[in-house]
Amino acid sequence: MCSMPAPTSTRSVQACDVSLLQAAKHGMVAHVGLAKDALHIYVALGLFFGGCAVFGWRIGDWKPLALVTVAAIAGELWDLRDSIVYATPVVLRANWHDVWNTMFWPCAITLLVRGRLIGISGDRVE
């Protein structure tokens, strides 16, 4: 970590003013060209479908949804920790927005599959 003091004003963020996670998130936003909200969605779907592929879980099961939920909450707890450590404002409304934004599509897909609104047999979606 940096030996520079935490930011005390609204000046632009310097490299040492953020944690490694925040720097990685800012870097992804800058290089991918997507908004942070869109990245939350892509990461959530990647975890959701990736968990199914890697662990052999079925879409519609509770396990992929639990994986995304744990990751979303862990990410927001890390954001809260960084806000405290780097003396930036804690905006719980923004943290809640990130959690529901991350969880929306995995929840919708799970509910659609469980409600049999989309049928999945083998590798096909009907």
C-alpha positions as CSV (number, residue, x, y, z in Angstrom):
1,M,0.0,0.0,0.0
2,C,0.9,3.6,-0.3
3,S,2.4,5.7,2.5
4,M,0.5,8.8,1.3
5,P,-2.3,10.1,3.6
6,A,-5.9,9.4,2.8
7,P,-7.7,12.0,0.7
8,T,-9.4,14.8,2.6
9,S,-10.9,16.8,-0.2
10,T,-12.8,16.2,-3.4
11,R,-9.7,16.4,-5.5
12,S,-9.2,13.8,-8.3
13,V,-8.3,10.3,-7.1
14,Q,-4.6,9.5,-7.2
15,A,-3.2,6.0,-7.5
16,C,-2.4,5.8,-3.8
17,D,-5.8,7.1,-2.7
18,V,-7.6,3.8,-3.4
19,S,-7.2,0.1,-2.5
20,L,-6.1,-2.5,-5.0
21,L,-9.7,-3.5,-5.6
22,Q,-10.9,0.0,-6.3
23,A,-7.9,0.6,-8.6
24,A,-8.8,-2.7,-10.5
25,K,-12.4,-1.6,-10.8
26,H,-11.5,1.9,-12.1
27,G,-9.0,0.2,-14.5
28,M,-11.7,-2.1,-15.9
29,V,-14.1,0.8,-16.3
30,A,-11.4,2.7,-18.2
31,H,-10.3,-0.1,-20.4
32,V,-13.5,-1.9,-21.2
33,G,-15.6,1.2,-21.8
34,L,-18.6,0.2,-19.8
35,A,-20.1,1.9,-16.8
36,K,-19.6,0.4,-13.4
37,D,-23.3,-0.6,-13.3
38,A,-22.8,-2.6,-16.5
39,L,-19.7,-4.3,-15.0
40,H,-21.7,-5.4,-12.0
41,I,-24.1,-7.1,-14.3
42,Y,-21.4,-8.8,-16.4
43,V,-19.5,-10.0,-13.3
44,A,-22.8,-11.3,-11.8
45,L,-23.7,-13.3,-14.9
46,G,-20.1,-14.5,-15.2
47,L,-20.2,-15.8,-11.6
48,F,-23.7,-17.2,-12.1
49,F,-23.0,-19.2,-15.3
50,G,-19.4,-19.8,-14.4
51,G,-20.4,-21.4,-11.1
52,C,-22.8,-23.6,-13.0
53,A,-20.2,-24.6,-15.5
54,V,-17.3,-25.2,-13.1
55,F,-19.2,-26.9,-10.3
56,G,-21.9,-28.6,-12.4
57,W,-24.7,-26.7,-10.7
58,R,-28.1,-26.5,-12.5
59,I,-29.4,-23.1,-13.6
60,G,-32.4,-22.5,-11.3
61,D,-30.7,-24.1,-8.3
62,W,-29.9,-22.0,-5.2
63,K,-26.2,-22.5,-5.3
64,P,-25.3,-20.2,-8.3
65,L,-27.6,-17.5,-6.8
66,A,-25.9,-17.9,-3.4
67,L,-22.5,-17.5,-5.1
68,V,-23.5,-14.2,-6.7
69,T,-25.1,-13.0,-3.5
70,V,-22.0,-13.7,-1.4
71,A,-19.8,-12.0,-4.0
72,A,-22.1,-8.9,-4.2
73,I,-22.2,-8.5,-0.5
74,A,-18.5,-9.1,-0.1
75,G,-17.7,-6.5,-2.7
76,E,-19.9,-3.9,-1.1
77,L,-18.5,-4.6,2.4
78,W,-15.0,-4.1,0.8
79,D,-16.3,-0.8,-0.6
80,L,-17.5,0.3,2.8
81,R,-14.2,-0.7,4.3
82,D,-12.4,1.4,1.7
83,S,-14.7,4.4,2.4
84,I,-13.7,4.2,6.1
85,V,-10.0,3.7,5.5
86,Y,-9.7,6.3,2.8
87,A,-12.0,8.8,4.5
88,T,-14.5,9.0,1.6
89,P,-18.2,9.4,2.2
90,V,-20.2,6.3,3.0
91,V,-23.3,6.3,0.8
92,L,-25.4,3.2,1.8
93,R,-27.9,4.0,-0.9
94,A,-25.2,3.5,-3.5
95,N,-24.1,0.2,-1.9
96,W,-27.7,-1.0,-1.9
97,H,-28.0,0.0,-5.6
98,D,-24.9,-2.0,-6.4
99,V,-26.2,-5.1,-4.6
100,W,-29.6,-5.1,-6.3
101,N,-28.1,-4.2,-9.7
102,T,-25.7,-7.2,-9.3
103,M,-28.5,-9.6,-8.2
104,F,-31.2,-8.6,-10.6
105,W,-30.5,-10.9,-13.6
106,P,-29.3,-13.9,-11.7
107,C,-32.5,-13.7,-9.6
108,A,-34.7,-13.2,-12.7
109,I,-33.1,-16.1,-14.5
110,T,-33.5,-18.3,-11.4
111,L,-37.1,-17.4,-11.0
112,L,-37.9,-17.9,-14.7
113,V,-36.3,-21.4,-14.7
114,R,-37.9,-22.4,-11.4
115,G,-41.3,-21.1,-12.6
116,R,-40.8,-23.1,-15.8
117,L,-41.2,-19.9,-17.8
118,I,-38.0,-20.9,-19.5
119,G,-37.4,-24.6,-19.8
120,I,-33.9,-26.0,-19.7
121,S,-33.3,-29.6,-20.8
122,G,-29.7,-30.6,-21.2
123,D,-27.8,-27.8,-22.9
124,R,-30.8,-26.3,-24.6
125,V,-33.0,-23.4,-23.5
126,E,-36.6,-23.9,-24.7
